[in-house]
Amino acid sequence: MSQPIMRFNQGELLAQIEKLPEHSRFHYPLRHGSMKVGIYAPVGVDDQTPHTQDELYIIISGNGVFEQEGTSTPFAPGDVLFVNAGIAHRFTQFSEDFKTWVIFWGPEGGE
């Protein structure tokens, strides 16, 4: 049995996110099983808390610093960051144009 193609357009999704309130600038339009894919575009402060699934960030635009459990690393477009489930993390010192793909997958508690 064929599956429909799951697709969304980055430009259209970014336009939708720009209309959201600053405290909730994320959207996950593609979901399948335990996986969800979307874009996160915080404004000013990233106040996220640890997630229950493993997570990948793929930086679309902007730059800044990524902090994870006391360790910091700079990031720029094209960088890929992995976070284990349950680990405290956040983006800091990020530019106004910062946007990232976000991919969650796997069981609660991580793989």
N, C-alpha and C positions, 0 to 999 in steps of 0.2 A: 504494500500500500504506500503510495507516495505521500510525502509530507509537504505542506506548503513551504515555500521559501520564507524564512524569517529574516526580515530586512528592515532597516530604518536608515534614514538619511541624516548624517551628522549635522549638516547645516540646518535642517528643519528642527532637529532636536535641540540644538543650541538656541535657536530662536524661541522655542517653547520655554526653555529653562530661563532665558533672560526675563521672561514675564512673571516668573515665580517670586514669592517673597524672599528677601535676602537670607533668611534663616532656614529655608528649605529648597535650596537650588540644586536638586538632584532629581533624576527621573530614570526609571529602569523599564524601558519599553519592550525589551526582549527577555523572555523567560521561558525556561524549559526544564522540567524536573527541578533539581536543586540549584540550577544555574540562573543567574540574572545578570544582565549587562545594561549599563547605562552610562550617564555622564554626571559628574559632580562638579559644581562651579561655585564654591563658597565665596562670600563677599566679606572682606575684612578679617573675619575670625573663623577658623575651623574648629568647631566645638563638638566634633563627633566623639562617640564613646566606642569601646571595643565591640567588635562584631562577633557573631556566633559562628560564622563560616570563614574559611580561608578566602583571601581577597588579593586581586591584582589591580594595580593602577597603571595605566599607560598614559603618560602625560601628553595632552594635545597641544596646549599652549601655556605660556607663562613660565615663570621660574620661581624658586624659593628654596625653602629648607624643609625636609621631611624628617620628623622626629619619631623615634620608635624606642620605647623603653630606655630613655636616657642617652640614646645614640642619635646623632644628627648627620644628615648628608644633603648636599645641594641636589636640586633636580632641575631639569630643563626638558623642552619638548623632545619626545621620542624615548625618554627614559621609562623603564618598567620597574615597578616596586612591588614586592611580595610582602604580605602581612599574614602571619598565622592567625587563626581564629583566637579570639580572646586577648590579643595583645593590644595594649594602649598605643595609639599612634595619632599623629595629626600633621597637617601642613602648616608651616609658619613662615612669616616674612615673604609671603607670596605676592606676586605682581597682580595688578587689577585684571589682567587678561587670563589668569590661571583657570584652566579647565582640564579635566582628566576623565578618561574612560575608567569605569569601575566594573570589575567582574567578580561576582561572588559565586562559589560553587561548593559542593560537597556536604557532608553531614555536619550537624551541629557539633561544635567542638573541634572541627577541622579533621584533616586526614592524617 
